[in-house]
Amino acid sequence: QVQLVESGGGLVQPGGSLRLSCAASGFIFSRYRMSWYRQAPGKERELVAGISGTGDNIDYGDSVKGRFTISRDNTKNTVYLQMSSLKPEDTAVYFCKAAWSDWAYRRYDHWGRGTQVTVSS
């Protein structure tokens, strides 16, 4: 029943903005660190942004700092990625990830199927 569904991708012009959403179900959302990754054709998957379960710890990849903002709403089981000042280099499939470890050090990772973001004129 674990499910992560990304939405909000599309085609935008350079300098434009886009907001991605990831709706989660089937697990205790607030316990999980949520992250956005992206992968462009021929490139390795890279971390875009991450946010802790409570929202108090946030990190960004160097290439998106100052332009992207990650946030979460634990009442809606949703994580967001607000993207501004978009560049062609931001073109990629964007994936949502949930990660949690229990006290037995067992790791639980879940991935969405991705949403396409294309930045082009």
N, C-alpha and C positions, 0 to 999 in steps of 0.2 A: 504493500500500500504506500510505500515511500514514493513521493513524487515531487519533483521540482519542475515548474513550467515557466520558462522565460517568455516575455512578450515585450513589445515596444520597439523592436528593431525596424529598420527600413532604410530608405535612401534619403540622404540629406546632403546639402551643399557644404563645402568647406566654410568654417566659421559658424555653422549652424549648431543647433542643440537637439538632444534626444534624451528621453528618459526611459530606461529599461526597468522592468519589474520582474521579480521572480516570486511566484506563489508556491508555498510549501505546504505539504500535507503528509500525514502518516508518521510523524515523529514529533518529539517535544521541541518545538522550534527554538524556544528561548535558550536551550542548553547548547545550541550549536553555533560555532563560529561560521559566519556566512562570507563567502568570497565571490568575486567576479574574476573570471579568467577570460582570455581571448586567444584565438588562434587564426592567423592569416595563412593563406595558401603557401605551402612550402616552408612555413615557420614553425618553431616550437610553441607550444601553449605557454602563455605567460600570465603571471598574476597582475591583475589590474588594481584591485582593491579588496580589503578585508575588514570585517567588523566583528567584534566580540559579541557574545550572547546578550550582554546588557547594553551594548553600544558605547561603552566607555573607552574602548581601544580600537583605533582605526589606523590602517596603513594603506599606502598607495604605491603603485609602481612609479618609478622616476619619470617615465614618459607622460604620465597623466596628472601629476601633481599640479594643483592650481587650476585644473580644468574640469576634473571629475569629482563628484561627491557621492559617497556611499552612505546609505542610511537604512534603517530597518524599523518596522512597526510590528512589535511582537503580538499586539492584539489582532493583527490581520495576517500573521504568519507570512509576511512579505518583506523582501529586501529590495532596495532600489539602487539604481545607478543613474545619477543625473550627469549627463555629458554635455559640456559646452565647449565652444571654440574648437569644434571638431576639425581634424586634419585628415587628408587622404590616408595617412599612415595608421589611422585608427580603424580602417576597414578590416573587419574580421568577423568571425563567428564568436559571439559572447556567450559564455557558459556560467551558470550559477552552480556553486558548490556549497555543501553543508558538511561540517566536520566536527566530530566530538570523540573524546576518549573517556572511557569509564575508569574506575579505580583499579581494575585488573589490567589496565593498559591495553585494552582492546580498542582498536580504532574503527570508527564508523564514518565512512565517507559516502556522500551521495552527490550525484551530478545530474544536472539538467541536460536536455538535448541541444540547447543552444538557440540563439536567435541572431540572424544576420544583420550586421550594420555595415552599410556602404556609404562612404563619404566621397562624393564625386560631383563635379560640375558638368 
